[in-house]
């Protein structure tokens, strides 16, 4: 990845984190953690599905 790509990815991740913080700011901590765990699980599943389709 180029330096510009790394910088863009970092900016995107900061934006995602800020959006998560803003959207869930009034949620109880346990609900925020549950959502974060489920989002990670979702992303992992998407990556697995993409890997499976690349194998076809």
mmCIF file of the C-alpha atoms, coordinates in Angstrom:
data_MODEL
# 
_entry.id   MODEL 
# 
loop_
_atom_site.group_PDB 
_atom_site.id 
_atom_site.type_symbol 
_atom_site.label_atom_id 
_atom_site.label_alt_id 
_atom_site.label_comp_id 
_atom_site.label_asym_id 
_atom_site.label_entity_id 
_atom_site.label_seq_id 
_atom_site.pdbx_PDB_ins_code 
_atom_site.Cartn_x 
_atom_site.Cartn_y 
_atom_site.Cartn_z 
_atom_site.occupancy 
_atom_site.B_iso_or_equiv 
_atom_site.pdbx_formal_charge 
_atom_site.auth_seq_id 
_atom_site.auth_comp_id 
_atom_site.auth_asym_id 
_atom_site.auth_atom_id 
_atom_site.pdbx_PDB_model_num 
ATOM 1  C CA . UNK A 1 1  ? 0.000   0.000   0.000  1.00 0.00 ? 1  UNK A CA 1 
ATOM 2  C CA . UNK A 1 2  ? 1.251   3.471   -0.834 1.00 0.00 ? 2  UNK A CA 1 
ATOM 3  C CA . UNK A 1 3  ? 1.825   6.146   1.801  1.00 0.00 ? 3  UNK A CA 1 
ATOM 4  C CA . UNK A 1 4  ? -1.301  7.898   0.494  1.00 0.00 ? 4  UNK A CA 1 
ATOM 5  C CA . UNK A 1 5  ? -3.295  4.671   0.823  1.00 0.00 ? 5  UNK A CA 1 
ATOM 6  C CA . UNK A 1 6  ? -2.100  4.189   4.394  1.00 0.00 ? 6  UNK A CA 1 
ATOM 7  C CA . UNK A 1 7  ? -3.064  7.781   5.225  1.00 0.00 ? 7  UNK A CA 1 
ATOM 8  C CA . UNK A 1 8  ? -6.514  7.380   3.640  1.00 0.00 ? 8  UNK A CA 1 
ATOM 9  C CA . UNK A 1 9  ? -7.128  4.137   5.503  1.00 0.00 ? 9  UNK A CA 1 
ATOM 10 C CA . UNK A 1 10 ? -6.133  5.775   8.791  1.00 0.00 ? 10 UNK A CA 1 
ATOM 11 C CA . UNK A 1 11 ? -8.475  8.711   8.098  1.00 0.00 ? 11 UNK A CA 1 
ATOM 12 C CA . UNK A 1 12 ? -11.309 6.336   7.236  1.00 0.00 ? 12 UNK A CA 1 
ATOM 13 C CA . UNK A 1 13 ? -10.778 4.389   10.460 1.00 0.00 ? 13 UNK A CA 1 
ATOM 14 C CA . UNK A 1 14 ? -10.763 7.614   12.486 1.00 0.00 ? 14 UNK A CA 1 
ATOM 15 C CA . UNK A 1 15 ? -14.008 8.640   10.806 1.00 0.00 ? 15 UNK A CA 1 
ATOM 16 C CA . UNK A 1 16 ? -15.604 5.248   11.528 1.00 0.00 ? 16 UNK A CA 1 
ATOM 17 C CA . UNK A 1 17 ? -14.540 5.429   15.176 1.00 0.00 ? 17 UNK A CA 1 
ATOM 18 C CA . UNK A 1 18 ? -15.874 8.979   15.537 1.00 0.00 ? 18 UNK A CA 1 
ATOM 19 C CA . UNK A 1 19 ? -19.193 7.945   13.972 1.00 0.00 ? 19 UNK A CA 1 
ATOM 20 C CA . UNK A 1 20 ? -19.461 4.953   16.319 1.00 0.00 ? 20 UNK A CA 1 
ATOM 21 C CA . UNK A 1 21 ? -18.714 7.183   19.323 1.00 0.00 ? 21 UNK A CA 1 
ATOM 22 C CA . UNK A 1 22 ? -21.266 9.788   18.214 1.00 0.00 ? 22 UNK A CA 1 
ATOM 23 C CA . UNK A 1 23 ? -24.057 7.346   17.361 1.00 0.00 ? 23 UNK A CA 1 
ATOM 24 C CA . UNK A 1 24 ? -23.683 5.266   20.514 1.00 0.00 ? 24 UNK A CA 1 
ATOM 25 C CA . UNK A 1 25 ? -22.777 8.078   22.935 1.00 0.00 ? 25 UNK A CA 1 
ATOM 26 C CA . UNK A 1 26 ? -25.963 7.621   24.986 1.00 0.00 ? 26 UNK A CA 1 
ATOM 27 C CA . UNK A 1 27 ? -25.925 3.812   24.945 1.00 0.00 ? 27 UNK A CA 1 
ATOM 28 C CA . UNK A 1 28 ? -25.007 1.771   27.997 1.00 0.00 ? 28 UNK A CA 1 
ATOM 29 C CA . UNK A 1 29 ? -21.423 0.479   27.885 1.00 0.00 ? 29 UNK A CA 1 
ATOM 30 C CA . UNK A 1 30 ? -22.517 -3.155  27.659 1.00 0.00 ? 30 UNK A CA 1 
ATOM 31 C CA . UNK A 1 31 ? -24.613 -2.411  24.546 1.00 0.00 ? 31 UNK A CA 1 
ATOM 32 C CA . UNK A 1 32 ? -21.719 -0.542  22.925 1.00 0.00 ? 32 UNK A CA 1 
ATOM 33 C CA . UNK A 1 33 ? -19.428 -3.497  23.589 1.00 0.00 ? 33 UNK A CA 1 
ATOM 34 C CA . UNK A 1 34 ? -22.011 -5.936  22.255 1.00 0.00 ? 34 UNK A CA 1 
ATOM 35 C CA . UNK A 1 35 ? -22.375 -3.926  19.041 1.00 0.00 ? 35 UNK A CA 1 
ATOM 36 C CA . UNK A 1 36 ? -18.598 -3.701  18.636 1.00 0.00 ? 36 UNK A CA 1 
ATOM 37 C CA . UNK A 1 37 ? -18.259 -7.486  19.057 1.00 0.00 ? 37 UNK A CA 1 
ATOM 38 C CA . UNK A 1 38 ? -21.037 -8.121  16.543 1.00 0.00 ? 38 UNK A CA 1 
ATOM 39 C CA . UNK A 1 39 ? -19.518 -5.713  14.020 1.00 0.00 ? 39 UNK A CA 1 
ATOM 40 C CA . UNK A 1 40 ? -16.174 -7.501  14.311 1.00 0.00 ? 40 UNK A CA 1 
ATOM 41 C CA . UNK A 1 41 ? -17.936 -10.840 13.833 1.00 0.00 ? 41 UNK A CA 1 
ATOM 42 C CA . UNK A 1 42 ? -19.733 -9.448  10.776 1.00 0.00 ? 42 UNK A CA 1 
ATOM 43 C CA . UNK A 1 43 ? -16.523 -8.128  9.207  1.00 0.00 ? 43 UNK A CA 1 
ATOM 44 C CA . UNK A 1 44 ? -14.798 -11.470 9.824  1.00 0.00 ? 44 UNK A CA 1 
ATOM 45 C CA . UNK A 1 45 ? -17.700 -13.292 8.160  1.00 0.00 ? 45 UNK A CA 1 
ATOM 46 C CA . UNK A 1 46 ? -17.584 -10.959 5.155  1.00 0.00 ? 46 UNK A CA 1 
ATOM 47 C CA . UNK A 1 47 ? -13.848 -11.615 4.797  1.00 0.00 ? 47 UNK A CA 1 
ATOM 48 C CA . UNK A 1 48 ? -14.473 -15.379 4.933  1.00 0.00 ? 48 UNK A CA 1 
ATOM 49 C CA . UNK A 1 49 ? -17.242 -15.124 2.336  1.00 0.00 ? 49 UNK A CA 1 
ATOM 50 C CA . UNK A 1 50 ? -14.989 -13.084 0.043  1.00 0.00 ? 50 UNK A CA 1 
ATOM 51 C CA . UNK A 1 51 ? -12.239 -15.652 0.454  1.00 0.00 ? 51 UNK A CA 1 
ATOM 52 C CA . UNK A 1 52 ? -14.672 -18.468 -0.371 1.00 0.00 ? 52 UNK A CA 1 
ATOM 53 C CA . UNK A 1 53 ? -15.862 -16.688 -3.514 1.00 0.00 ? 53 UNK A CA 1 
ATOM 54 C CA . UNK A 1 54 ? -12.273 -16.061 -4.616 1.00 0.00 ? 54 UNK A CA 1 
ATOM 55 C CA . UNK A 1 55 ? -11.629 -19.808 -4.365 1.00 0.00 ? 55 UNK A CA 1 
ATOM 56 C CA . UNK A 1 56 ? -14.391 -20.573 -6.870 1.00 0.00 ? 56 UNK A CA 1 
# 
